[in-house]
Amino acid sequence: MIGAALGGAARRAGLTSQTEESTQAIVWSAMGGWRGIVESVLPSLAFVILFTIQPEPLLLSLGVSVGIAAVFTVIRLAQKSPPSAALGGLVAAAAAAGLALWTGRGADNFVPGLITNAVYGTVMIVAALVGWSIIGLAVGFLMGEGTAWRSDRRKRRAFFWLGLAWGALFLVRLAVQLPLYLTDQVTLLGTLKLVMGLPLFAPMVAVTWLVVRALYRRAA
């Protein structure tokens, strides 16, 4: 996800651009524009609202959430546009809903997200600490230098801190949301998941892009 966003910006804007629009473009691209934002937010938002108003039957709120994701996927397929974002949202929504229906707990609709945060956060931090930052690997691949960045002290240090920052983002989400899951506070959990989603993701993408652009512009 991070690598794809950086690569898209590099192809469109170029590493020599010094305009603010380049940073705005990378953030907007990472979020998928208005369409991507709606596709990623609306299914979860619908579940939270409907569950808060009428928690039983659980199938109602889960069904509407998955149904919205399915509609987005069908629209993308009908328009012959890349369906990856909508398909990803549909698969995630269906898997989460299936788990929640199986256990009968609305909070279990958020289990896949908790697992994702735990895995991503741990991998990001461990990789950075052992000198193989995931951010560095992604950027090195996209910029065509492979792992050569590891011999550049400035790049290695920058990617180390970026890796820690991304890992911390995922683990902070987990630390805030896990207690709510364990205490079955579904509405608050769903609300914080939305608040800690794109609003935190966008600034991190912007900072990452600015650092990468500065590193490679200076090298050029």
N, C-alpha and C positions, 0 to 999 in steps of 0.2 A: 504493500500500500504506500509506504513512505517512498520507496524506491521508484515506483511508478509515477508518483506525483513529481518527484524531482526530475525524472527523465523527461516527462512531458513538458515541464517548464524549460529544460535545457534545449529541447528540440525547437520549441516555439520562440523563446525569447533570446536565446544565446547567452553565453557566459560573460559577454562584454557589456551587456545592457546595464545602465545605471539608473534606470527610471523606476519609480515607485510602482508603476503598472506591472512590472515583471513579478514583484512580490505579490501583488493583488491577484495576478493571473494564476500563480502557483497555488495559492490558498483556495481560490475559487475552483480551480481544476481538481484539487484534492477532495473538495466537498462535492464535486459533481454539479456545480451550479445550483440554481433554484430547484431543478428537477431532482438532483441527487439529494438535496437537503430534505425535500418532501418525502422522497422514497425511503430515506433512512429514519426519519422522525415520525411520520404519520402512523405507521403500524403500532409502534410502542405507545405513542400518545393516545391512540384510540383504545388500546388495552387498558391503560391507566385510568382514563376517564370512565369507561364503561364498568370496569371492575369496582371503581370507587362508588359509582351510582348504584350498581346492582351486581354484587359479587357472586350471586347464585342465579342461574346456573353458570358455572365457570366456562362452559362451552361457548356461551354468548360472546364474552369479551375476547376469548382466544380465537373464536371463529371469525369475528370481524377483523381482528388484527391480521390473521393469515389471509383472509379474503382480500384485504387492501393490498397486501404484498403481491398476491396473485394477479390482481388487476393491473398493477404497475408492470409486472412481467409480461402479461398478455399485450399490453399497449406497446411496449418496447419491441416485442416480437412482430406485432402487426406493422409497426413503422420501420421494421428492418434496421433498427438502431442497436448498438451493442447492448445486449441484455445482461451483461455480467453483474452490474450493480443491483438490478432488480432481482436477478436470479439468486444472488448471494443473500439478499434480504429475505427472499421467499424461503430459501432453504433454512436459514437461521430461525425465521419465525415459525416455520413448521416443526423444526426439531424442538424448539423451546416449548411450543404449544403441546406437542406430543408428550413431552416429559411432564408438563404440568397436569395434563389430563390423566396421565397414568398414576401420578401420585395424589391428585386431587388438591394440590396446593398451588394457589396462584403465584406464590413467591418463586416456585420452581420454574416459572417462565423466564426467570433471569439467570438461571444456573449457567447456561452456555456463555453468557457475558462475563460472569464471575470467573469461570475457568479460563476464558480468553485473556482477561486481565492478569490473572496469576501466571499463566504461561508466558505471555509476551513480556511482562515486567521482569520476571526472573531471567528469561533468556537474554533480554537486552542488557541487564546489569551484569550478569555473569560474563557475557561475551565482551563487554567493555572492560571489565576488570582483568580478564586474561589477555587483553591486547588485540582482540578481534572484534571490534565494535561492529554491530549489525549495520549501523548507519555508514560506517566506513566501507564495509563490504558492498553495500548497495550502491553507494556513490562511486566507488572505484570501478565497479562493473559498468555503470552507466557512462562514466567518463572515459572508459576504454583504457584504464591504467591498472586494472586488476587489483592486486594487493600492494602495488608500489607505494601507495600512501603510507604504508607502515614504516618506510625508511625516511619519511619526511616528519621531523619532530613536530612541526607546527600542525600538520594535518592530523597526525596521530593523537595529539593532545585535544584538538578540536573535536574529533570524532569520539574520543573517550568521554568528554563531557556531554556531548549530544546523546550518546548512548545511555549514559546515566540519567539524563533528563527525561528521555522517552520512557526508560524503565520505571523511573519514579512516577511518571504520569499514570501508567497502568497500575502500579502498586498502590498509589493513593486512591484511585478509584476503588480498588479492591478493599482497602482498609476502611473506606467510608461506607461502602455498600454491603459488605459481608455481615456486619452486625445487624443491619436492617433485615437482611435475608433470614438470619438465624432467629430473629424475634418476630418474623412474619409481618413486617410493616410494608405491605405491598405497595400502597399508594406512594409513600415517601420514597421507597426504593426506586420505583419507576420514575418518579419526578427527578430524583438526583441522578439517575442514569442518563436522562435527557440533558440535564444541566451540565453534567460532567462529560458529555459526549462531544459534539461538534464545537461548542463554545471553548473547550480546552484544546481540542485537536487543531483548530485553525491557527491559533497563535504559535503552537509548537511547529507546525509546518512552515509558517512564515519565518520563524527564527532559524530553523534548519536550513531553509533555502538561502537566507541572507548570509549565513556562515559559509555554506558551500560555495556560493557565488563569489564571496570575498576571497576564499582560499584559492580557487582556480583562476580568478581574474588576476590575482597577484602572481601566480605561477606563470600565467601566459605573458 
